[in-house]
Amino acid sequence: MFAITAGAQVTHYTVKLTPDFEHNLLRGVETIEFYHEAGDVEWQKQRGMQITAVNSVGGEATVKDEAVTLRVHSAGKHLLHVEYTAAAGQGIKWFADKKGFDTAFYCEAWLVCDNSPAQRATLALEIILPASGGFSSDVSRLSHQPGGEGPLGNHGP
């Protein structure tokens, strides 16, 4: 998980997750859209997440053991692109037969996010599964109520 510094406002996450069933990992490609003044923005990362690439136009990103810092050159809207692997954590249970996983919506387990109650942002999530099949999803249990009500919070239209 990443916790964003005060003063930055995340407005949208775009995430593509690809499960690696052999190694019990999620490979993520994510873009975070946020507004911030010129200066540093820092996200504290969770131990199970390994950053493989990070970049942003209009700023320099630095990856440390427990944080990613972005030095933003000017105030306004910014995009941070992050590629990572996430090991099993809260909300992810990998099946013993290596054919799937079960997950609850704990964003900090499998995407770079700020889960503080004051932060409200939309999410576009795509999970890419192997063509070998045998997968199912119970999406009927997800709430989709405009205005951010329901178990997923403000998750967009």
C-alpha positions, 0 to 999 in steps of 0.5 A: 500500500502507498499512503499519500502525503497531505496536500495531494488529491488523487482523483483516478486510478487505472489498474491492470492486474495479471495474476501469476498463479505459479508464483502467487503474485499479482503483476500490476500496471497502474496510473494514478491521476492526482493534483498537487502543488510543486514539491514532493509527494511521497507514498509509503509502500507495503512490504509485499509490493516490489516496484519494477518501474515508476515514472511521471512527466513533469517530475522525477520519481525515486524508489526507496525500500519503504517509499516512492517519492515524486518531485513535482515541478509545477502545480496542477494535474499529474500522472504517476505510472507504476509497475509492480508485483504484489505478493499475497496479503490481506484480502488475497487467498491463492488456491492450492491447485494454482488455478485461481485466487479469491480476493476481497477489496483491500486496495492496499493488498494489490494496488498502489492506493491511498485508503484514507477515508478522506480520499475519494477517487474513481477506479478503472480495474482490469484483471487479465486472466489466462485463456486456459479458462476455469475462472469465475467471478461473482460480480453480482455481489459488488455494489454499484451505487452512484455517489460512492455508497456501497462496499467499494466506496466511490468507484465511479460510473 
